[in-house]
Amino acid sequence: MSGAVLVMCSCATPVLEQLSVKRFPVVEPATGNDVAHISFSADKKYATSKGVPLKGDPLICRNATVFRVNDEDSVPDETTAVAGEEIAVTSVISWINTGFRRLCGPFVSFTPEKGEKYIVTNERIGGKGMSMLWTGMAFQSCEVSVYKETPNGFERVQTHEVNTTSCRSHAE
């Protein structure tokens, strides 16, 4: 999967700190009338037939800069973004299989619409349910999806892969 962040270790360091020696700046939520709400979720209602949503560390990339959504003191797992401007989103997840740990968080981009609410999920793909016990790490990956809330539930939003050089860490 293009743009995926993969690391295997038995570290106890928070996921975002494993991605970069430096810290990502925290995103400033967009304000005004032309905004969309973005939240990050591991709710099982967003599970697809091939994956399991996992809680992760949410990131947003705009103007070629990566930002954290959560800070050290709070974990809101949500923010607002300027409607009509393309953004890239991910939720970096980790899991352990056969003694190895994998981090995975590819960015996907979309253009949010004014007043809409979007939900970002990242699923571990491969080894759903009991089959995870015998599905090796080499056959597992992750997939980030974006959903838009609708009056009848939610619908999947068309996203695009992000060039790995488009969203670089300008961490401090």
Secondary structure, DSSP 8 states (H G I E B T S, - for coil): -TT---------S-HHHHH-SS---B-----SSSEEEEEE---GGG--TTEEE---EEEEEETTEEEESS-SS----EEEEETTS-EEEEEEEEEEETTEEEEE---EEE---TT-EEEEEEEEES--GGGGGTS-GGG-EEEEEEEEEETTEEEE---EE--TTTSB----
